Amino acid sequence: MKAIVVRQYGDPEVMKVEEVPTPKPAAGQVLVKVGAAGVNPADTYARSGNYANKPPLPYTPGSDGAGIVESVGPEVKSLRTGDRVYLARTVTGTYAEYTLALESQAQRLSDKLSFPQGAGIFVPYATAIRALTQIARARPGETLLVHGASGGVGTAAVQFGRAMGLTVLGTAGSDRGRELARKEGAHHVLDHGAAGYRDEILRLTGGKGVDVILEMLANVNLGADLKLLAPHGRVVVIGSRGDATVTPRDLMGRDASVHGMLLWNITAEEGASLHAAIAAGTDNGTLRPIVGLELPLAEAPRSHRKVMEPGAFGKIVLVP
C-alpha cells in the first residue's frame, strides 16, 4: 500500500509517499481502508519534533480518518467487514491507504456523512465537546466566545455550543470565515483583526463579559481574554504557539479560571461520553463536519502548510 512515512523530524517535506506492507489485524484490531484522513495542527507539531507526544521514528502521521472496515482480527465483537467507521486515533496512522486501529478506536460513521466529513470528526468534535462539557462545565444560557470559529475545532464548537443552548460569539479573520461561522450557528461574528473588536464583545454582552472562552492561540490572545470574562468565567486553552503574558488580577477580580486541555488526556470513560455525544449529533444533524479542502495523499506537505495559515475554513483532509 501507499503511505506517508516520516523518517526524520523537520519541515513538511520530510513527509514522503512510500510503498509499505499492508498491515494485518491482530487480536482486538481492525484493518480500515482509508477513505479520507484528517489533517490537524497537532500533526504538524509532531512532524516538526516539537510536541509533548512526539512519535518515535519512522512513523505515518494522522489520528483522524474515515473509511470501511476491510478485515477484523480475533476477539473483535462490535465491528464487521464492510462497516463504515470514523477513526479516533489508530495503531499505524491515517495518512495511508490502509490503517490498523484498535476496536475501540473505530466508531460507526453515520450514513449521513461522507468519508471526508468523517475524517473531520474526532479531533475537532471531541476537542470542542470536551472543552465545553468536561472542562468548562458550560451550562445552557451562558455566553461562549470561540476564537477561530471558522476552523475545524471552531465550527465544531459553534455547532455544539448552539445546540446546547449557549449564546455563541465567534471570531474569524476573513469574510468567508465569518460567513461560515454565522451559517453554522454563531449569534454574533466578529473580525479578530479589526481594531476594537474586543470592545464590541463587551458591548454585545451588556458589559458583563462572556462566561466561557475557547482559545486556539493563547500566546496571542490569553492576556486580553481575561479582560473579557464575566464573573466566574472560564478560559479553556486548546492551542498555543508560545508564551503568554497575563495580569493575574484580571482573574482574581472575577473569581475566574484558566484551564489547559489536551485531548489525549481523556480517560476511557470520558472518551465513551464524547463518542456518544458525537453519534447523537451527527445522527440528528446538529453536528455537521465542514470540509474546506481535499488534497491527494502526495500533497501532505502542502496540507501541513495550509493548516497553519491564517484564515482557517473547515477541515483539511487527504484522500488516498
PyMOL commands that set and color helices and strands:
alter all, ss='L'
color gray80, all
select helices_A, chain A and resi 12-14+41-48+103-105+115-118+122-135+152-163+175-183+197-204+218-228+248-252+263-265+268-284+297-307
alter helices_A, ss='H'
color red, helices_A
select strands_A, chain A and resi 2-6+15-19+29-39+64-72+84-88+98-102+106-108+143-146+167-172+188-191+210-215+229-237+257-260+291-296+315-319
alter strands_A, ss='S'
color yellow, strands_A
deselect
rebuild
show_as cartoon
